[in-house]
Amino acid sequence: MNKLKMLYRQTVDVAEKISSSTGKAKLFIIIDILICVIKYQSSPNNYYNFGFYNMNSRHRKTYTTYALSEKIQKKYNNEKYIKIFYDKYLFYKRFKDYYGRDCIKTNDLTVDKLKDFAKGQSKLIYKPLMGGEGKGIEVFNITEDNIESVYNKIKTMQSGVVETWIEQHKDITDNFTNAVAPLRIVTIYKNGKCHFLISMITFGFNTEISNAMQNCIFAYVDIKTGKIYTDGCDIELKIYKTHPQTGAAFKGFQIPYWEETLEMLKKASALIPEIGYIGWDVAITNNGPLIIEGNNDPGYALYQLSALSKDSKGTREIYKEFL
């Protein structure tokens, strides 16, 4: 019953939002949302974000919806191994060869350990041990005089990890600020082979942390070439042809070290074949790519937004062979 109440509330909220912006009858939209829930196993938010209210059934059936994403996760990801992707320190230990930076846990941290860890560093980054969407992350500027205060601050936080700062590739920094712009590359490991599905990149502005769910800008990347092929877009579906701070165009930018990135992920995806469906967050440095983290729930909606989707077409065809 609670699920039905939640579905009803979400349906009404979405219908009101669409009705106010389009002038379409609210009742008609409610009925259409419920039809899509049954026919395409979509959620009310899918209906809004994908722009289903402006599509016919031919376009709607091309989309990867909530239920389909859940189905793929259950098929390829063994729950016994998921903890490795939830726990940032376990993930670091398993994927250390592709991490490209140092990492320590905060549980047994002492001020002397932090001093040794911070030698030669201008910044450190703290992350909660569990969690996602950039929540709880904090960046610390490091000087000889403030290391003890940084230590005292970290010890008041929940259990987590401290990592050395990632120095991003010059080409990305020069065009889109020095906030690390993570690539999200979704892969499926099947029959001993890594398959690349889709990719996007997220840019920050007026922030040191870039996360698509934290008021940043994302754009789609061609999985074959590593070139951005769309404008930028934020979570409110506002389009940006250029970066608000630098004026650099998003579309056409070539991600450095693209082939090296794909080769790295081929090797990384084979380490835990029991988790076959992964959204890898990757940073590009002047020395090549490194893995920020891996997500056993890679998401599906941000790759199909109506504002960026080409010809109102979703990603279902890409996933089709893996169902």
N, C-alpha and C positions, 0 to 999 in steps of 0.2 A: 504493500500500500504506500509506503514512504517513497518508493521509486516512482510510482504512478503520480504521486503528488509533486515530486520534483520535476518529472517530465512535463506535467501540466503547467507548472510555474515557469519553467524555462520556455515552453512553447508560447505562453502568453506574453512573456517579456520580449521574446524575439519578434513575435507578431506585432507588438506595439511599436517596436523600433523600426521595423520595415514599413509599417503602415504610415508612420509619421514622416518618413523620408520619401516614400514613393506615392502615397495617396491611395494605395490599394486597400481594399476592404479587409479589416482585421479578421473577421470570421473566415473569409476565403483563405487567408494566409494560415490560420490555425489548422484548418482542414488539410491544406496542402502539406504543412509540416508533418502532420500525423500520417499522411499517405506516404511521405518519404521515409518516415521512421519504419514503417512496415515494409515498403517496397525495396528500399536501398539500405536499410539498417543504419540510417544516419541519425545524428542527434540534432536537436534544434539549433545548436551552435554551428554544426556542420552546414545546416540549411542557410544560415546567415553568412558565415565566413566564405562559403564556396559560391554564394550568389545563386542558390537554387531557385530563388523567386523570380529570376530572369531567364531561367533555362527550361528547355523541354526535356523529355525523358531520354532522348538520344544523348544529350550532354551529361545529364545527371548520372547515368549508369557508368560513366567513365571515371568516377571519383572513388578514391579509397576513403571509406567512412570509418567511424569509430569501431563498429563491430568487425569489420574486415581487418583492421589493425590489431585488434585483440586476438583474432583468429591466428594471425601470422605469429604473434608473440608466443602463443600457446604451442604452436607447432614447432618452432625453432629454438625456444629458450627453456631449458631445463631449470626448474625452480631451485634445485639443489645448488646450483652454481651462481645464482643471481647475486648473492651477498658480495661476491668479488667486485661487482659493478656498483653496489650501493656503498660499500666501505672504501673511501678514497685511499686509505693506506694499504689495504689489501690489493687494490687495483695498482697502486704504484709498485708494490713488490712484484706483482706478476708481470707487469708491462714495463719494467724498469729500463730495458734496453731501448725503448722507444720514447722514454719520458723526457730526456734532454735537460733535466734539471734535478736538483736535490729536494728531498722531502723528509720531514720529521713529524712524529706524532706529538701532540701537546700534553698527553697524559703524564709522561715522565720527563717533561721538559724542565731544565734548570736554567738559571740566568747564564751560567758559564757555557752550557750547551748551546744556548741561543747566540751568545757572543761568538763562539767558534763557527756556528752555522752561518752567521751574518757577515763574516769576514769577506771583504771585497764586494759586498752587496750594497746597492743604494736603496733597494726596495725589497720587502718581503710581502707575501700574500698569505692570509689566513683563510681557511675554508672549513666549515663544519664537516665532521666525519661523514655524516649522511646528509642527504638533501640535494636539491637541484634548483634550476631556474635562477642561479646567481644569488640566492637568498643566503644572508649571513656572512657573505664574503667581505673581507676588509683588507685594504692595502695599507702598509706601513712604510713611510719613508724612514730610512735608517741613517743615523749619524752616530759618532762615537759617544755623544752625550745623552742620547735618548734610548739606548738599547734596554736599560733597566725598566724604564717606563713602558716600553713596548712589551717587555716580558710580563710586567704586572697586569697590563691590559689583556694580554692573551690568556693569562691564567684565570681571568674572570669569565672567560667565554666557555661555551660548551666544548666537549671533546672534539678535537679536529686535527688538522694538519697545517704545517707551515711549509711553504714552498719558496724557493728562490724565484725571482722575477723573470719572466720571459721577455727577451729583447726581440722585438718583431723585425721582420725583414724591412729593409730601408724603403723599398718601392711601395709597400703598403702604408708604412708610416708617413712617407712624404705626401701621399695622396689622400689618406683618410685619418690622420692623427695617430698618436702613439698608443692609443687604447688597443690592446691586442684584439684582432679581428678573427674570432674562431670560425673555422670551416666546420660545418656539420655534413659528414659524408655517411650515408646509410648503406650498409652492406648486408648481404645474406651469405652465410657460409654453408654450402651444400655439396655433398659428395666430394669433399676434399678440395673445393674450389671457392674462392672469394668472388662474389658477384657484386658489382657496384650498381646501385639503384638510382639515387638522386643526391644532389648536393646543394647547399646554400652557404652563404657567408654572412656574418653579422658584424656591423660596424657601430662603434660607440660615438657619441658626441657629447661634449661637456661631461664626460665620465671617464674613469680609468678602467672600467669593466664593461665589456660588451656582452649583452645577453638579449636574445630576441624577445624575451618576456619582460624586459626591464627598460622599456622606452628607448630601444635602439633601432637601427635600420638594418634590414636584411635584403639580400638579393639572391637570385638563383644563379647557380654555376653549372655550366655544361660539363657533364661527367666525363666526356671524351676529351675535351680540350683544356679544361680548367679555366675557361674564359667566362666572365659574368655576361649573361645574355638578357638581363632585365634591368629596369630602373630599380631604385631602392624603395622599400615600403616599411612602414612601422606597424605596430600591433593594432593601431586604429585604422589601418588601411589607407593612410595618407601616402601619396607617391612623392618620391624625391628623385629627380633626374640627376642631381649633383649633391655632394656632401654639404650639409649646411655650414660647416666651418671652413672647409678648404675649397669648395667649388669644383672639386674633381668629379667627373662623370663616373657613374657606376658601370653602365653598360659598356662592354668592350674591354674592361680591365682584365689583364692576364694574371692569374695567380702564379707566383713563382714556384718553382720546384714541383710542378704538378705530377709529372711522371714519377718522381721520387716519392711523392705522397701516396700515390696508388700502390707502389711497390711496398712501402712501409706497412700499409694496411693489409695487404695480402698476407704478409708474414704475421702481423699481430692477430688477425682474425683466426689464424690456425692454432693459436695458443690455447684457446678454450673453445673447441668446436661445439661443446654442449650449449653454449650461448651463441647461436648462429645469426641472430637478427640484432644488429648493433648500429647505433648512431654514434659515430666517432667524432669527437671534437678535436680539431687539429689546428695547431698554430704553425705559421711559417716564419722561420728565422733566417738570418743571413747565411747560416750553415746548413739549412735544409728544414724539413718538417719535423715536428714532434707531436706526440699525443697529449692532449690536455686531460681528456677523460673519455670513457666509453659509457654509453647509455643503452641498457637492455630494453628500454621503452623509448625508441628513437623519435616518437611523434610522427604525425602524418599530415596534420592540418596546415601547417605553415608552408608546405610545399605546394599547396593547391589553392591559395587565396585568390579570390575573384579579381583582385586588383592587379595581380601579376600573372595569373594563369593564361596561357596562350590558347586563344580560340575556345575559351570556356571548356577546356579539357583537363581532366584530372589525371592521377598517376596509376589508376587501376591496371592499365595495360602493362605497366612496368612490373607490377607485383604478380600478374596473372600466372606466370609459369611456376611461381613458388607456393601457390595455394595447395 
